[in-house]
Amino acid sequence: MSPTGQMNVLSVSELNRKAKQLLESHFVTVWVEGEISNFKHHTSGHMYFVLKDERAELAAVMFSSSNVALRFRPANGQKVLARGTLTVYEARGQYQIVVQNLYPSGAGELWLAFETLKERLKDEGLFDPDRKQALPGFPRRIGVITSPTGAAIRDIIQVLGRRAPHVILMVRPTLVQGEGAAEDIVAALADFTAYGEVDLVILARGGGSLEDLWPFNEEIVARAVAACPLPTLSAVGHETDVTICDMVADERAPTPSAAIQIATGEREGYLQHIDERMTALEAGMHRRLRDARQRLIQLEQRYAFRQPLNLIGRERERLRQLAVGLELGIERLMEHKTGVLNVALTGLQALNPERVLQRGYAILSDDKTGKVVTHTEQLTLKQSITLHLQDGEAGAEVTRLGKPSGDSNE
């Protein structure tokens, strides 16, 4: 029987691997304070050292990708604050910390506050790219929040004058260091927001220690920058300096000089923009000319433009025919109206009293009343009457009244 029986026996490499997995899963990020010893900066760029206190030691490694941004040179005997992850170097079974950030111990509390606030704001989504605004491509007015006497504003003015002198620079003099600086930065953001006449805001200051840059790590500044409705560009410190303001701003520049370059764009960008506009204008003009030429061709193909004399002759013939028809119509109407008039005239002539008198008839009228006498009842014996004949008148007196000789009642 095997001395191990039914026990689960692990190889050394398996045990080291399990120990590594256990450490890395339970200690994602740790902060450790200790004194550096056995420091070695390898030619590969990696740093190997030991962190120790009075009772224990901890092996440490800081790879070149992490230590390239260090602002101090680590040395034996130096007390430091390290941030990293615990792991096991499997080949030797050595427990160690992989250092991601390393700070002098004197600034440890500030760095710890920095990392704590950074993680909290990150969890709230203030660093998410989706919530950030794009900077305007061609700003007309740029607002700058900075010290009016610092090197940052001098660099900005110099670069702006060389690259984009047409851009208006508006500076809000601001405290950028010491007591009250964070509140003044927040007030400056509010001033530019209320003014509303700038296209973006640059927050700028030169380099300095962690304490000098601390106002740009304050929570009130971070939230004011994140809430600013204007696009924001953070340019705080040197390229290796990173602040909370840089993380929440819409974009970060490594230096104030670089900030104005980013804000105004490259000269080639302006020229390219102009070329693009010119190309668009030319394309639009060619398109309009092509459309106009096509319409002209369509008009030329119409009958009126191809045979204008034929069209005019055809219309002239149509007018002539209309005139002839109008003349014939007028003649027919005149003939009809003349016939009607002649019939009416004949009727009138037949009724003319003079025509009746010409046939031997006379018209009687009462001398007293002048009325025409048409019935015997209007007459009395010895009544004076007038006879109206064809060629004159004659007076008479009624001597007899009676019916015509053919009447039986005479």
C-alpha positions in Angstrom: 0.0 0.0 0.0 1.2 3.4 -0.9 2.2 5.5 2.1 0.0 8.2 0.8 -3.1 6.1 0.7 -6.1 7.8 -0.8 -4.7 11.3 -0.1 -4.6 14.0 -2.9 -1.0 14.6 -3.5 0.1 17.8 -5.3 3.2 18.5 -7.1 5.3 21.5 -6.1 4.3 23.5 -9.2 0.6 22.6 -8.6 0.8 23.8 -5.0 2.5 27.1 -6.0 -0.1 27.6 -8.7 -3.0 27.1 -6.3 -1.3 29.5 -3.8 -0.9 32.1 -6.5 -4.6 31.8 -7.5 -5.6 32.1 -3.9 -3.6 35.2 -3.2 -4.5 37.0 -6.5 -8.2 36.3 -6.0 -8.3 37.5 -2.3 -5.9 40.5 -2.6 -6.8 42.3 -5.8 -5.3 45.6 -4.6 -3.3 46.2 -1.4 -1.4 49.2 0.1 1.8 48.5 1.9 4.1 50.8 3.7 7.7 49.8 4.3 11.4 50.5 3.9 13.2 49.7 0.7 16.2 47.3 0.8 18.1 45.2 -1.7 17.0 47.6 -4.5 18.1 46.7 -8.0 17.1 48.5 -11.2 17.6 45.8 -13.9 18.8 46.6 -17.4 15.4 45.4 -18.6 13.9 48.4 -16.8 12.2 46.3 -14.1 12.9 47.2 -10.4 13.4 44.5 -7.8 13.5 45.3 -4.1 12.3 44.2 -0.6 9.9 46.1 1.6 10.5 45.6 5.3 9.7 46.8 8.7 11.0 45.8 12.2 9.6 42.3 12.1 9.1 41.1 8.5 10.1 41.4 4.8 8.1 41.3 1.5 9.7 40.7 -1.9 8.6 43.3 -4.4 8.8 43.9 -8.2 7.9 47.0 -10.2 7.8 46.4 -13.9 9.1 49.0 -16.4 5.6 49.7 -17.7 4.7 50.9 -14.2 7.9 52.6 -13.0 8.5 54.7 -16.0 6.1 57.4 -14.6 7.9 57.6 -11.2 8.7 61.1 -10.1 11.4 60.1 -7.7 14.3 57.6 -7.7 13.8 54.8 -5.2 16.8 54.0 -3.0 17.7 51.6 -0.1 16.6 52.9 3.3 13.8 55.0 1.8 10.4 54.6 3.3 7.7 54.3 0.7 4.0 53.6 0.2 3.3 50.9 -2.4 0.1 49.9 -4.2 -0.1 46.6 -6.0 -1.3 43.0 -6.1 -0.1 40.0 -4.2 1.1 37.0 -6.2 3.4 34.0 -6.1 6.5 33.6 -8.2 5.8 29.9 -9.1 9.3 29.0 -10.1 10.6 29.7 -6.6 7.5 29.5 -4.6 8.2 33.1 -3.5 5.4 35.3 -2.2 5.7 38.9 -3.5 3.9 42.1 -4.3 3.7 43.4 -7.9 3.9 47.2 -7.4 1.8 49.4 -9.7 2.3 52.7 -7.9 5.1 53.8 -5.6 5.1 57.0 -3.5 7.4 58.5 -0.9 6.0 57.7 2.5 5.6 61.4 3.4 3.0 61.8 0.7 1.3 58.6 1.5 -1.9 60.0 3.0 -2.5 62.2 0.0 -1.9 59.4 -2.4 -4.2 57.2 -0.4 -6.9 59.9 -0.5 -6.3 60.3 -4.2 -6.7 56.6 -5.0 -9.8 56.3 -2.8 -11.6 59.2 -4.5 -10.5 58.0 -7.9 -12.0 54.5 -7.3 -15.2 56.0 -6.0 -15.7 58.4 -8.9 -14.8 55.7 -11.3 -17.5 53.5 -9.8 -20.0 56.3 -10.3 -19.1 56.5 -14.0 -17.5 60.0 -14.0 -14.5 58.7 -16.1 -16.6 56.9 -18.7 -15.8 58.1 -22.3 -19.6 57.9 -23.2 -20.4 60.8 -20.9 -17.7 63.1 -22.2 -18.2 65.8 -24.8 -16.2 66.2 -28.0 -14.1 69.3 -28.3 -15.2 71.8 -31.0 -13.2 71.5 -34.1 -12.7 75.3 -34.7 -13.4 77.3 -31.5 -13.8 81.1 -31.8 -13.4 81.8 -28.0 -11.5 79.7 -25.5 -11.8 80.2 -21.8 -8.8 79.5 -19.5 -8.9 78.9 -15.8 -5.4 79.5 -14.5 -3.1 81.8 -12.5 -2.6 85.1 -14.3 1.1 85.1 -13.3 2.1 81.5 -13.9 4.1 79.9 -16.7 1.0 78.1 -18.0 -0.7 81.3 -19.2 2.5 82.6 -20.9 2.9 79.3 -22.7 -0.8 79.3 -23.8 -0.6 82.9 -25.1 2.6 82.2 -27.0 1.4 79.0 -28.7 -2.0 80.6 -29.5 -0.4 83.6 -31.1 1.7 81.4 -33.3 -0.9 78.9 -34.3 -4.3 80.6 -34.2 -4.1 84.3 -33.6 -7.8 84.7 -34.7 -9.0 82.8 -31.7 -10.1 85.0 -28.7 -8.6 84.0 -25.4 -10.6 84.8 -22.2 -8.7 84.3 -19.0 -10.4 83.9 -15.6 -7.7 84.6 -13.0 -7.9 81.8 -10.5 -6.0 80.4 -7.5 -4.4 77.1 -8.5 -2.6 76.2 -5.3 -3.1 76.4 -1.6 -6.1 77.2 0.6 -9.3 78.3 -1.3 -8.0 77.2 -4.7 -10.5 74.4 -5.1 -13.4 76.7 -4.4 -12.0 79.3 -6.8 -11.7 76.8 -9.6 -15.3 75.7 -9.0 -16.4 79.4 -9.1 -14.4 80.0 -12.3 -16.2 77.1 -14.0 -19.6 78.6 -12.9 -18.5 82.0 -14.3 -17.8 80.7 -17.7 -21.0 78.6 -17.7 -23.0 81.7 -16.8 -21.2 83.8 -19.5 -21.9 81.2 -22.1 -19.8 82.9 -24.8 -16.9 80.5 -24.9 -16.6 77.3 -27.0 -14.5 75.3 -24.5 -12.7 75.8 -21.1 -9.1 74.9 -20.4 -8.0 74.2 -16.8 -4.3 74.8 -16.7 -1.3 75.1 -14.3 2.4 74.2 -14.4 4.0 71.3 -12.7 4.6 70.8 -9.0 4.5 68.4 -6.1 1.4 66.4 -5.1 0.6 69.0 -2.5 0.8 71.8 -5.1 -1.5 70.0 -7.5 -3.9 68.9 -4.8 -6.7 71.4 -5.6 -7.2 69.6 -8.9 -7.7 66.4 -6.9 -10.5 67.8 -4.7 -13.9 66.1 -5.0 -15.7 69.5 -5.5 -13.5 70.3 -8.5 -14.0 66.9 -10.0 -17.8 67.1 -9.8 -17.8 70.7 -11.1 -15.8 69.7 -14.1 -17.9 66.6 -14.8 -21.1 68.7 -14.5 -19.8 71.6 -16.7 -22.0 72.0 -19.8 -19.1 73.4 -21.7 -16.4 71.1 -23.2 -13.5 70.9 -20.8 -9.8 70.3 -21.4 -7.5 69.6 -18.4 -3.8 70.6 -18.6 -2.5 70.3 -15.1 1.2 69.7 -14.3 3.7 67.9 -16.5 3.1 64.9 -18.7 3.8 62.4 -15.8 1.4 64.2 -13.5 -2.2 62.8 -13.5 -5.0 64.4 -11.5 -8.6 63.6 -10.8 -9.4 66.7 -12.9 -7.6 65.1 -15.9 -9.8 62.0 -15.5 -13.2 63.7 -15.4 -12.5 66.3 -18.0 -13.6 65.7 -21.6 -10.0 65.5 -22.7 -6.6 65.7 -21.1 -3.5 67.5 -22.4 0.0 66.6 -21.0 1.0 70.3 -20.7 -0.7 73.7 -21.1 1.2 74.3 -24.4 -0.2 71.0 -25.7 -3.7 72.0 -24.5 -3.8 75.0 -26.8 -2.5 72.9 -29.6 -5.3 70.3 -29.1 -7.9 73.1 -28.7 -7.1 74.9 -31.9 -6.2 72.0 -34.0 -3.3 71.7 -36.5 -2.7 74.2 -39.2 -3.0 71.3 -41.6 -6.4 70.6 -40.1 -7.6 74.1 -41.0 -6.3 73.9 -44.5 -7.9 70.5 -44.9 -11.2 71.9 -43.6 -11.0 74.7 -46.2 -10.1 72.3 -48.9 -13.1 70.1 -48.0 -15.4 73.1 -48.1 -14.0 74.2 -51.5 -14.4 70.7 -52.8 -18.0 70.6 -51.6 -18.7 74.0 -53.1 -17.2 73.0 -56.5 -19.2 69.7 -56.4 -22.4 71.7 -55.7 -21.7 74.1 -58.6 -20.9 71.3 -61.0 -24.1 69.6 -59.9 -26.2 72.7 -60.5 -24.6 73.4 -63.9 -25.2 69.8 -64.9 -28.9 70.0 -63.9 -29.3 73.3 -65.7 -27.6 71.9 -68.8 -30.0 68.9 -68.8 -33.0 71.2 -68.4 -31.7 73.3 -71.4 -31.3 70.2 -73.5 -34.9 69.1 -72.7 -36.2 72.6 -73.6 -34.2 72.5 -76.9 -35.8 69.2 -77.8 -39.4 70.6 -77.5 -41.2 71.3 -80.8 -41.5 75.0 -80.0 -37.7 75.4 -79.9 -37.0 73.0 -82.8 -39.5 74.4 -85.3 -40.5 77.9 -84.1 -41.4 79.3 -87.6 -43.7 76.3 -88.3 -45.4 76.8 -84.9 -45.9 80.5 -85.7 -47.3 79.8 -89.2 -49.7 77.2 -87.7 -50.9 79.6 -85.2 -51.3 82.4 -87.8 -53.4 80.0 -90.0 -55.6 79.2 -87.0 -56.1 82.9 -86.4 -57.0 83.5 -90.0 -59.6 80.7 -89.9 -61.0 82.1 -86.8 -61.3 85.6 -88.4 -63.1 84.1 -91.5 -65.5 82.2 -89.3 -66.1 85.4 -87.3 -66.9 87.4 -90.5 -69.3 84.7 -91.8 -71.0 84.6 -88.4 -71.5 88.3 -88.4 -72.9 88.3 -92.0 -75.4 85.5 -91.1 -76.4 87.4 -88.0 -76.9 90.6 -90.0 -79.0 88.8 -92.6 -81.2 87.3 -89.9 -81.6 90.6 -88.0 -82.4 92.4 -91.4 -85.1 89.9 -92.2 -86.7 90.2 -88.8 -86.5 94.0 -89.1 -88.2 93.9 -92.6 -91.1 91.8 -91.3 -91.6 94.1 -88.4 -91.5 97.1 -90.7 -94.1 95.5 -93.0 -96.3 95.0 -90.1 -95.9 98.5 -88.9 -96.7 99.9 -92.4 -99.8 97.8 -92.6 -101.0 99.4 -89.3 -100.1 103.0 -90.4 -103.3 105.1 -90.3 -102.1 107.1 -93.3 -102.3 103.9 -95.4 -105.8 103.4 -94.3 -106.8 107.0 -95.3 -105.2 106.3 -98.7 -107.8 103.6 -99.2 -110.7 106.1 -98.8 -111.3 105.9 -95.1 -111.5 108.9 -92.7 -111.0 109.4 -89.0 -113.6 111.2 -86.9 -112.8 113.2 -83.9 -115.0 115.2 -81.5 -114.4 118.9 -81.8 -114.9 119.5 -78.2 -112.8 116.7 -76.7 -110.5 116.0 -79.6 -111.0 112.3 -79.0 -111.3 109.9 -81.9 -114.8 108.6 -82.5 -115.1 104.9 -83.1 -118.7 104.2 -82.1 -122.0 105.9 -82.9 -122.7 105.9 -79.2 -120.1 108.7 -79.0 -122.1 110.9 -81.3 -125.2 113.1 -81.0 -127.3 114.9 -83.5 -125.9 118.3 -84.6 -122.6 117.4 -82.9 -119.6 119.1 -84.5 -117.0 116.7 -85.7 -113.8 116.8 -87.8 -113.1 114.4 -90.6 -109.4 113.6 -91.1 -108.7 112.7 -94.7 -105.6 111.7 -96.6 -104.8 115.2 -97.7 -106.5 117.3 -95.0 -109.4 117.9 -92.7 -113.1 118.8 -93.1 -115.6 120.0 -90.5 -119.1 118.4 -90.4 -122.2 118.1 -88.3 -124.0 115.0 -87.4 -127.4 115.0 -89.1 -128.3 111.4 -88.8 -127.5 108.5 -86.5 -128.4 104.9 -87.3 -127.1 101.4 -88.2 -125.6 100.6 -91.6 -128.2 100.2 -94.4 -127.7 96.4 -94.3 -128.7 96.1 -90.6 -132.2 94.9 -89.9 -132.6 97.1 -86.9 -132.2 100.4 -88.8 
